[in-house]
Amino acid sequence: MERTDFKHIHLIATGGSIMHNLALALHDQGIKVTGSDDEIYEPAKSRLAAAGILPAEEVGSRKNWIVNLMP
């Protein structure tokens, strides 16, 4: 499967130890990522913020984010 097969991926529980690393890896590949989580703790919070993909919007009790990560 080639990287170009995926243009957009939505992740849930993005603040988790595995999912935030997956979001960062997808970001590095130039894929558009959206996701949500109810809380994002360290170190995921600072790592996502450093990459510019920390959730920017809160909807109800969930933080939902949509960020165009295409370079």
N, C-alpha and C positions, 0 to 999 in steps of 0.2 A: 504494500500500500504506500503510495507516495504522499508526501506532505500536502500537495495541492488537492488531494481528495477532500480535505476538510477546510472550509472557509470560516466556519463559525461553530464554536462548541460552548455549551452551557454546562456549568458545573454547580452542584449543590454541595453544601457543607464546605465551602471554599476556605474557611478559616482553619480547617483541620491540617494536621501535619503532612498528610499525603496530598490532599487536594490543593493546598496553596503551592506546593512544589510543582504539581502538575500544571497549574495556572501559569507559573513562572516559565516552565519549559515550553508551554504552548506560545506564550508571549515571545520567547526567544525565537520561535519558529515563524513569527509573523502572523499567527492565527488570531482572529477576532474571538475574544473570550467574554462571556457573560456568566454571572453566577450570583449566588446568594448564600447568606449564613445569618444566624441570629446573633452571634458574637464572634469577634476575631481577636484573639489574644496574641501576645508575643510568643515566639519571634515572628509568627506569620504576619502580624500587623505591620511591623517595620520593614519586613522583606517585601511585602506587596506595595507598601508606600514608596519604598526606594525604587521600585520598578514602575511606579506611576499607575498602578492598577488597584489601589485600595478602593473599596466600595465608596461611592460618592453620594448615594441617595438612600434614605431610609423610608420604607413603605410599611406602615403598621409596625409590627414588632420585628420585622426582618430587614436586614440591610441588603438591598438589591443593587447590583451594579451592572452597568453596560458600558464597556469601554472598547473603543475601536483600537486594537493593538497592532493594526497593520503598520509596518514601518514606512 
